[in-house]
Each structure stands twice: as structure tokens, then as C-alpha cells.
Amino acid sequence: MKAVLKLFLIKVLLFLLFIISVAVYPDTNRNFPEEYTANNQLGFVKHLISGEEFYRAFVELKRLDSYYPGYVKKENIFTTELYLLFQGHRYSEIPARRIDLPDYNIKSIHTIFSADAFIEKSEFIKANDLLKPALYSKSGLYKDIDFYLCKRSILTFLLLNKIDEARNLINNNTSVNSGIDIVAFSELTYYTENYFESFKKPYNAMLFGIIPGMGYVYAGKEATGIIAFILISVLSTLTYYSFKTDNKPVGIFIGAATSFFYGGSIIGGYLSAKDYNKSATSDLKKSLSLKMQIAEDRERIYNDYGIGRAGSK
């Protein structure tokens, strides 16, 4: 009995010594498997980005920062997160992101991605309002970032059809004058000005709609306009002959249908003109963004300020 008790006490003592040794001498130098080293995880995140697996890359970047806090600088992680959110079409999340860093550069990068998110959602006024204070508080230390901000201000002015404001910015802003061919940007203002001249005026479409189907024709839907004209003409003729032949109930019914389609034709022309302008604005946005290399700016920011070429200490 004493031998059993002695053996039990020895086991308890050994267990306590083990617990104490773990508490006092934690295994801070544990070795992760090779694939979980910081450098390999960083490489894996870049691999996912190159394969356009943006959501997974976002998760793995969070994991990397959790396993190895400080291995990648906060500003590099934040910039990469903004890039991944944009590339993953998670536009609404970008303006809401926050980072407790007073650095002008990182705040400006956040402004750039937030403005791009608003532009992508066709919320041009929000983008323009966001860019104004950032544009006029330039530090001058980051010429490339100042240039990206300026480009987006010009873009939003153009998309809002504020051509004069865009021209003033092009002619008076030093970051533009030192960064691009002014003539090329000036040509974009004339291109945009001419483009807006092709837009349809919805109230003109309603006015043209007094003639059945002409509102649709004005808005660029010729086939719909022709069908509306024929339909309303036939119904009007039937209404006329119904009353002429004393078929008053039939005349009232067909007349009501005629009025319904006639009113719908006028409203339809108005809505079609608005749809035409919305589609034209979307095409203009794509064209200007392509000409101004807006997407290329985001790639440069990812490479220069994210984890593309930087990131590790």
C-alpha cells in the first residue's frame, strides 16, 4: 500500500514539475512547419493575388499578421487590404475601413481607394467631395500619390460634366504639370464635352412623345417607337369607329386602352432617355478610366505601398 502511495506521489510531483517548466520556460522558439514560415505565408498571399483569389488572399493576409505580428508593416497590410477589397468588388467596405496611423500617405491611399469605390458605384458626387480636401492638403512629399489624387479629381469633374473645373485643375495643379502630358489631359476635356452633347434630355423625350412613339425614337429605341406608334394608331382608329358606329361600350373600353398606352408611351420615352444617359455615363466612365490608367494606379500602389514589392522588414 505504501509502495502504491509512493508511486502516486512521484507521478504527481513529476506532473507538477512539467507544468512549472512549461509555465516558466515556454517554447517561444517552436518551429512551424516549413509551409507556415512568415516568408512562405507572405509568398502564398502574393500567389493567391496573382491568381485573382482575392477573398482567400484577404483571409490569409489576416492569418499572416496574426501568426507573425509586425513581420509586415501595418501600412503595407492596410494598403493591401484596400487593394484586395476593391479587386474583390467589396466596394462598400472600403470607405468604412479605419487605421490608427497619422501618416499622410496612408490616409491618401485610403482616399484613393475610397474614391475609386464610389466611382465604380457611379456615386461621382461622393467621390468628388471626398477628393477635394485631400487634393488641396497635399504634402508634396509623395508626388505619385498627389498625382493619383489629382487624376481622380479630374475624372470626377469630367463625369459630373464640370468641364471648366477639370480644365482649371489641369492647368493650375503642379502635380499634374510635373507628372503628365497636359495636352493629353486637355484632350480628354474636349472628348468628354462632345460626349455629353450626345446625351438625351428626358423632358424633350416627353415632348416628342406627344406624337405616339416619338419619345422612344428620340431616346434611341426606334423599334419600340415604331411598335408604339402602330399600336396607338390602331387603337385610336378602333376607338373612333366604335363611337361612330354607336358601339359606345366598346369605344369606352378601347379608348381607355388607347389612353393607357398613349400615356405609357410618353412616360416610356422619358424613362428610356434616362436609361440611355445612364448607359452612356457608364461607357464614359469606362473609357475615361482606361485612358487615364486608373486601374494601373491601383496596381502601382499595391506594388509600391502594399506587399507587392515591399511589406517585409
C-alpha positions, 0 to 999 in steps of 0.5 A: 500500500505504501509502495502504491502511495509512493508511486502516486506521489512521484507521478504527481510531483513529476506532473507538477514539475512539467507544468512549472517548466512549461509555465516558466520556460515556454517554447517561444522558439517552436518551429512551424512547419516549413509551409507556415514560415512568415516568408512562405505565408507572405509568398502564398498571399502574393500567389493567391493575388496573382491568381485573382483569389482575392477573398482567400488572399484577404483571409490569409493576409489576416492569418499572416499578421496574426501568426507573425505580428509586425513581420509586415508593416501595418501600412503595407497590410492596410494598403493591401487590404484596400487593394484586395477589397476593391479587386474583390468588388467589396466596394462598400467596405472600403470607405468604412475601413479605419487605421490608427496611423497619422501618416499622410500617405496612408490616409491618401491611399485610403482616399484613393481607394475610397474614391475609386469605390464610389466611382465604380458605384457611379456615386461621382458626387461622393467621390468628388467631395471626398477628393477635394480636401485631400487634393488641396492638403497635399504634402508634396512629399509623395508626388505619385500619390498627389498625382493619383489624387489629382487624376481622380479629381479630374475624372470626377469633374469630367463625369459630373460634366464640370468641364471648366473645373477639370480644365482649371485643375489641369492647368493650375495643379503642379502635380499634374504639370510635373507628372503628365502630358497636359495636352493629353489631359486637355484632350480628354476635356474636349472628348468628354464635352462632345460626349455629353452633347450626345446625351438625351434630355428626358423632358424633350423625350416627353415632348416628342412623345406627344406624337405616339412613339416619338419619345422612344425614337428620340431616346434611341429605341426606334423599334419600340417607337415604331411598335408604339406608334402602330399600336396607338394608331390602331387603337385610336382608329378602333376607338373612333369607329366604335363611337361612330358606329354607336358601339359606345361600350366598346369605344369606352373600353378601347379608348381607355386602352388607347389612353393607357398606352398613349400615356405609357408611351410618353412616360416610356420615352422619358424613362428610356432617355434616362436609361440611355444617359445612364448607359452612356455615363457608364461607357464614359466612365469606362473609357475615361478610366482606361485612358487615364490608367486608373486601374494601373494606379491601383496596381502601382500602389499595391506594388509600391505601398502594399506587399507587392514589392515591399511589406517585409522588414 
